[in-house]
Amino acid sequence: MPESIQYVIITPAYNEARYIGETIECVIKQTCLPLIWLIVDDGSDDQTGFIIKEYAQRYPWIRYHARTRVAGQSYYSSNVYAIMEGFDILRKESFDCLAILDADISLPRRYYETLLGEFEADPHLGISSGVYVDNVKGKMRNILNDRRSTPKALMVFRRQCYEEIGGFVPMKYGGEDTCACFAARMRGWKAWSFPDLIAVHNKPVGTGHGSNILTIRFRHGLCEWGLAAHPLFLILKSLRRCLREYPPVLSGIARILGFLYGYMLFEKRQIPDQLVRFIRREHWQRLTKYNQIPEEMKIDKKEKTS
């Protein structure tokens, strides 16, 4: 067990009364507990705050913080602002790694122990995570995963990496986790997800704040525009998702339409030009090298590409 690494968790929570109790129980049962778990209530109007406070009274390392939700902020950006506020609170604490955990996730018991071990083993690892499956009415649905990407719902940062990249960018249409991975690689860090660490997402896309899954896939296309995806890379990615992502065919089409909508409106990107150039360059390399992962980006040099 990696005893030399201390970590904290920040969880942004908005109207998660149905799921947050299970998430808290999963963290309590971890084989490696955090120094502090700060749960930021992002203006919930259900019983979310009450549930968090009950657990905080029983476990001194669980802390509750209420944030005033700002009118006009999108769901995605508000979620990030809650994390940023939480990090400001914990900034003076001494810790090595920062975990971000959504309030609707069920984790395997050794989740954090395993990831902290990876950080200990590789000093160049800046961001890591497991993967998750969607719990759709009791049936588990696999989610497409790229080893170089880490979902924000499960991310763990090396603190130095998080501070070097400036944390998350509060993206209007989401994608802040992907943005963070690109920013980390631009600065020489590795970002890697481990498929053997499988968590459960209890509130899948299309069942939470947005109920129309095609609208959400369309918004994913807007997100790709905001992340400056190379157009050819976006087209090929969308065609792949036509075959492998729910709903079949329509998922990829909706993503392309969202990207085109962002292009036609010329939605202002929130990332710096330097990062735009890096993302386009990486996408082009993936296109010309058949999506192979460069050896210097891998955690296990013996692994093949995803």
JOGIWO-V398442 format. One record per residue. RES is the residue in one small letter. SS is DSSP state (H for helix, E for strand, L for the rest). PHI is phi in whole degrees, -180 to 180 (999 if undefined). PSI is psi as a letter, one per 20 degrees, with the letter a starting at -180 (999 if undefined). Layout:
RES;SS;PHI;PSI + RES;SS;PHI;PSI
//
This chain:
m;L;999;p + p;L;-72;n + e;L;-82;i + s;L;-83;i + i;L;-108;p + q;L;-100;p + y;E;-135;q + v;E;-125;q + i;E;-122;p + i;E;-120;p + t;E;-123;o + p;E;-84;p + a;E;-134;p + y;L;-133;o + n;L;52;l + e;L;-114;k + a;L;-58;h + r;L;-71;h + y;L;-117;h + i;H;-66;h + g;H;-61;g + e;H;-67;h + t;H;-62;g + i;H;-63;g + e;H;-61;h + c;H;-66;h + v;H;-72;h + i;H;-58;h + k;L;-89;j + q;L;-63;q + t;L;-73;i + c;L;-131;o + l;L;-85;q + p;L;-76;q + l;L;-65;g + i;E;-144;q + w;E;-121;o + l;E;-100;o + i;E;-104;o + v;E;-98;o + d;E;-78;o + d;L;-88;l + g;L;80;k + s;L;-63;q + d;L;-119;k + d;L;-115;b + q;L;-91;j + t;H;-54;g + g;H;-60;g + f;H;-62;g + i;H;-65;g + i;H;-61;g + k;H;-63;h + e;H;-61;g + y;H;-70;h + a;H;-63;h + q;H;-70;h + r;H;-91;h + y;L;-126;o + p;L;-63;h + w;L;-85;i + i;E;-96;p + r;E;-122;q + y;E;-109;p + h;E;-138;p + a;E;-97;p + r;L;-110;q + t;L;-82;o + r;L;-69;p + v;L;-96;p + a;L;-62;p + g;L;96;i + q;L;-77;p + s;L;-68;r + y;H;-54;g + y;H;-66;g + s;H;-68;h + s;H;-62;h + n;H;-60;g + v;H;-71;h + y;H;-62;h + a;H;-66;g + i;H;-65;g + m;H;-61;g + e;H;-65;h + g;H;-64;g + f;H;-65;h + d;H;-60;h + i;H;-68;h + l;H;-92;i + r;L;-53;h + k;L;-81;i + e;L;-75;q + s;L;-96;o + f;L;-152;q + d;L;-101;h + c;E;-132;q + l;E;-117;p + a;E;-102;p + i;E;-111;p + l;L;-137;p + d;L;-69;q + a;L;-86;j + d;L;-129;k + i;E;-115;p + s;E;-110;p + l;L;-105;q + p;L;-69;q + r;L;-62;h + r;L;-101;k + y;H;-57;g + y;H;-73;h + e;H;-58;g + t;H;-65;g + l;H;-69;h + l;H;-63;h + g;H;-63;h + e;H;-67;g + f;H;-63;h + e;H;-66;h + a;H;-79;h + d;L;-130;o + p;L;-68;i + h;L;-93;i + l;E;-74;o + g;E;-102;h + i;E;-138;p + s;E;-143;r + s;E;-169;r + g;E;-93;b + v;E;-126;r + y;E;-134;q + v;E;-114;q + d;E;-85;p + n;E;-91;n + v;E;-106;n + k;L;54;l + g;L;87;i + k;E;-107;p + m;E;-89;p + r;E;-114;p + n;E;-68;q + i;L;-113;p + l;L;-60;p + n;L;-140;p + d;L;-109;p + r;L;-58;h + r;L;-85;i + s;L;-114;q + t;L;-129;p + p;L;-69;p + k;H;-57;h + a;H;-59;i + l;H;-132;j + m;L;-67;q + v;E;-130;p + f;E;-106;q + r;E;-71;p + r;H;-56;g + q;H;-59;g + c;H;-64;g + y;H;-57;g + e;H;-73;h + e;H;-65;h + i;H;-87;i + g;L;80;k + g;L;73;b + f;L;-82;q + v;L;-96;p + p;L;-73;n + m;L;-75;p + k;L;-62;h + y;L;-112;j + g;L;86;a + g;L;95;j + e;H;-64;h + d;H;-69;g + t;H;-63;g + c;H;-59;g + a;H;-63;h + c;H;-65;g + f;H;-63;g + a;H;-61;h + a;H;-66;g + r;H;-65;h + m;H;-61;h + r;L;-100;j + g;L;92;j + w;L;-92;q + k;E;-97;q + a;E;-125;p + w;E;-151;p + s;E;-111;q + f;E;-109;o + p;E;-69;i + d;E;-78;i + l;E;-97;n + i;E;-108;o + a;E;-104;r + v;E;-117;p + h;E;-94;o + n;L;-84;i + k;L;-128;n + p;L;-64;r + v;L;-54;p + g;L;96;i + t;L;-123;i + g;L;-107;d + h;L;-67;h + g;L;-121;p + s;L;-97;i + n;L;-98;o + i;H;-68;h + l;H;-70;h + t;H;-62;h + i;H;-69;h + r;H;-64;h + f;H;-61;g + r;H;-67;h + h;H;-61;h + g;H;-66;h + l;H;-62;h + c;H;-61;g + e;H;-62;h + w;H;-64;g + g;H;-62;h + l;L;-91;j + a;L;61;k + a;L;-58;p + h;L;-63;p + p;H;-54;g + l;H;-67;h + f;H;-62;g + l;H;-63;g + i;H;-64;g + l;H;-66;h + k;H;-61;g + s;H;-68;h + l;H;-63;g + r;H;-62;g + r;H;-74;h + c;H;-58;h + l;H;-94;h + r;H;-119;i + e;L;-123;q + y;L;-83;p + p;L;-78;q + p;L;-55;q + v;L;66;g + l;H;-64;h + s;H;-60;g + g;H;-67;h + i;H;-64;g + a;H;-62;h + r;H;-65;g + i;H;-63;g + l;H;-62;h + g;H;-64;g + f;H;-62;g + l;H;-64;h + y;H;-63;g + g;H;-61;h + y;H;-65;g + m;H;-67;h + l;H;-81;i + f;L;50;l + e;L;-55;p + k;L;-67;p + r;L;-80;q + q;L;-104;j + i;L;-111;q + p;L;-69;q + d;H;-60;h + q;H;-60;g + l;H;-72;h + v;H;-57;g + r;H;-64;h + f;H;-64;g + i;H;-62;g + r;H;-62;h + r;H;-66;g + e;H;-66;g + h;H;-62;g + w;H;-65;h + q;H;-63;h + r;H;-68;h + l;H;-69;g + t;H;-82;i + k;L;-114;k + y;L;56;k + n;L;65;j + q;L;-70;q + i;L;-91;p + p;L;-58;q + e;H;-57;h + e;H;-71;i + m;H;-94;i + k;L;-81;q + i;L;-89;g + d;L;-102;o + k;L;-63;i + k;L;-86;i + e;L;-73;q + k;L;-91;r + t;L;-68;q + s;L;-77;999
//
